[in-house]
C-alpha cells in the first residue's frame, strides 16, 4: 500500500503560481477523470484552495502509482504550462508523511491563518468530488475520513480556532484597520457573493462599515448577500462605476483571470481624481492586475501580502501547537498501525488456512491408519497438532505483526508470500 502527494502551497509557491495551478470544482472533476485514464491503477483526490493545490494518490502496489515527476507533468499539461516554469515550486510527500501532512492540513496547522475553519469544508468537498468521479478507493477513503476526524479532535480539544482565525478576519481586523481609522464613512465594494465575501462583510460591519455595495455576476446572489447586511446590490455591468465610487474594495471571485486589467483601471483612475483606494484581493487567481498597485493612491494587497499578519496570528497560537501536534501524531500512528494491520491480515489468514488444511489432511491419514483409537486419544492428538502449528507459526507471525507497527515494506510482504507460497 502506497500514498503520495504532489503539489504546492503558500510555503513553496507565490500566489501567482498557485493561481495558475488552481482547480475550480468543474476543473477538479475533469482532472480526476484525466488522472483515472492516465493512471488507471491509482486512486486520486484533488485538493485546491487559496493556499494550496495538492494531488493525493494511493495504490496497493508501487507499480501502479504515478511518480512525482508524472504528477508534475500532468499539472503542467492540464493547465497548459511548461513543466520548467512550475517544477521548482512543487513538493512531494510519500508514505506516512502523506498521512501526517493531510492531518496537519485538515487541522489547519498548515494554513496561512492557523485555526481557520474553512479548510475542513474544502477537504470534504475535494473528497466528495473524488467519490462522485469514482477516482477514490479504499485507501483514500480511509485517510480522508481519518483527516476529518483529526480536524474535529483538534477543534474540540484545543483553542486554535478561537477569536480571529480566517483570512477575512485577518484582512479586515489586522490589516485594513492599519489603513483606515474608521469605516462608517467609507464606501465599501465587495466583489463576489460566496462564503469568503459573506464572512468579509461580517467583519467589515463589525468594524462599523455602513455603506456597502455587493457586486456579482449572478445578480440574484448579490441581492441576497446585500440584503443580509443591509447593503446595496449592483449588476456586473456597473463594475467600473462601482470601482470609481469605492474607498475600499474586497474581491473574492473565482474568476480564472483578472476581472480588472491595468488598461481598464486606467479609465477608472482618471474618473477617481487620485482619491485613495484600498484593495484587498483575496482571490486565487488574482482578480486585479498586480500592475494596478503602481497607480497613484492605490493600495493593492493580495493574499501573500497578508503573510506578516498571519505570522503574528500564528505566534499568538503557538501555545496550542503542542497539544494539536500530539493529536496529529497520535492519529497518524493509529492510522498507520490500522493500515498495516489490514495489509497483514489477509496474509496471516491465508497462511493459517493453508496450515490448517495440512493439519486436517495429516490427521485424516493418521486416523485412517489407526481406526481403533478412542475418542479421548483422537482429541489429544488433535490438540497436539494444533499446539505444534501454533508454535511453528508464532515466530513468523510475531515478526510480521512487529513490523506492521512501523510500516511493512512491500518487498517484505512479497517475500513472505513467496516463502510460504501464498496465492493472492
SULPE-V343952 format. One record per backbone hydrogen bond with DSSP energy under -1.0 kcal/mol. NH is the residue of the N-H (numbers start at 1). CO is the residue of the C=O. If there is no record, write none. Layout:
<<NH & CO> <NH & CO>>
//
This chain:
<<2 & 59> <4 & 57> <5 & 93> <6 & 55> <7 & 91> <8 & 53> <10 & 51> <12 & 9> <13 & 9> <18 & 14> <19 & 15> <20 & 16> <21 & 17> <28 & 24> <29 & 25> <30 & 26> <31 & 27> <32 & 28> <33 & 29> <34 & 30> <35 & 31> <36 & 32> <37 & 33> <38 & 34> <39 & 35> <42 & 39> <43 & 58> <44 & 135> <45 & 56> <47 & 54> <49 & 52> <53 & 8> <54 & 47> <55 & 6> <56 & 45> <57 & 4> <58 & 43> <59 & 2> <64 & 61> <65 & 62> <71 & 67> <72 & 68> <73 & 69> <74 & 70> <75 & 71> <76 & 72> <77 & 73> <78 & 74> <79 & 75> <81 & 76> <85 & 82> <86 & 83> <87 & 83> <89 & 86> <90 & 87> <91 & 7> <93 & 5> <95 & 3> <97 & 94> <98 & 95> <99 & 95> <100 & 96> <101 & 97> <102 & 98> <103 & 99> <104 & 100> <105 & 101> <106 & 102> <107 & 103> <108 & 105> <109 & 104> <115 & 108> <116 & 113> <122 & 118> <123 & 119> <124 & 120> <125 & 121> <126 & 122> <127 & 123> <128 & 124> <129 & 125> <130 & 126> <131 & 127> <132 & 128> <133 & 129> <135 & 130> <136 & 130> <141 & 137> <142 & 138> <143 & 139> <144 & 140> <145 & 141> <146 & 142> <147 & 143> <148 & 144> <149 & 145> <150 & 146> <151 & 147> <152 & 148> <153 & 149> <154 & 150> <155 & 151> <156 & 152> <157 & 153> <158 & 154> <162 & 159> <170 & 166> <171 & 167> <172 & 168> <173 & 169> <174 & 170> <176 & 171> <177 & 172> <178 & 175> <179 & 176> <180 & 176> <186 & 183> <188 & 211> <189 & 248> <190 & 213> <191 & 250> <192 & 215> <198 & 194> <199 & 195> <200 & 196> <201 & 197> <202 & 198> <203 & 199> <204 & 200> <205 & 201> <206 & 202> <207 & 203> <208 & 205> <209 & 204> <212 & 210> <213 & 188> <214 & 232> <215 & 190> <219 & 217> <222 & 218> <223 & 219> <224 & 220> <225 & 221> <226 & 222> <227 & 223> <228 & 224> <230 & 227> <231 & 226> <232 & 212> <234 & 214> <238 & 235> <239 & 236> <242 & 238> <243 & 239> <244 & 240> <245 & 241> <246 & 242> <247 & 187> <248 & 187> <249 & 278> <250 & 189> <251 & 280> <252 & 191> <259 & 287> <260 & 287> <265 & 261> <266 & 262> <268 & 264> <269 & 265> <270 & 266> <271 & 267> <272 & 268> <275 & 272> <277 & 297> <278 & 247> <279 & 299> <280 & 249> <281 & 301> <282 & 251> <282 & 280> <289 & 260> <292 & 289> <293 & 290> <294 & 291> <295 & 292> <298 & 295> <299 & 277> <301 & 279> <306 & 303> <307 & 304> <310 & 306> <311 & 307> <312 & 308> <313 & 309> <314 & 310> <315 & 311> <316 & 312> <317 & 313> <320 & 317> <324 & 320> <325 & 321> <326 & 322> <327 & 323> <328 & 324> <329 & 325> <330 & 326> <331 & 327> <332 & 328> <333 & 329> <334 & 330> <335 & 331> <336 & 332> <337 & 333> <338 & 334> <339 & 335> <340 & 336> <341 & 337> <342 & 338> <343 & 339> <344 & 340> <345 & 341> <348 & 344> <349 & 345> <350 & 346> <351 & 347> <352 & 348> <353 & 349> <354 & 350> <355 & 351> <356 & 352> <357 & 353> <358 & 354> <359 & 355> <360 & 356> <361 & 357> <362 & 358> <363 & 359> <364 & 360> <365 & 361> <366 & 362> <367 & 363> <368 & 364> <369 & 365> <370 & 366> <373 & 370> <378 & 374> <379 & 375> <380 & 376> <381 & 377> <382 & 378> <383 & 379> <384 & 380> <385 & 381> <386 & 382> <387 & 383> <388 & 384> <389 & 385> <390 & 386> <391 & 387> <392 & 388> <393 & 389> <394 & 390> <397 & 393> <398 & 394> <399 & 395> <400 & 396> <401 & 397> <402 & 398> <403 & 399> <404 & 400> <406 & 403> <413 & 409> <414 & 410> <415 & 411> <416 & 412> <417 & 413> <418 & 414> <419 & 415> <420 & 416> <422 & 417>>
//
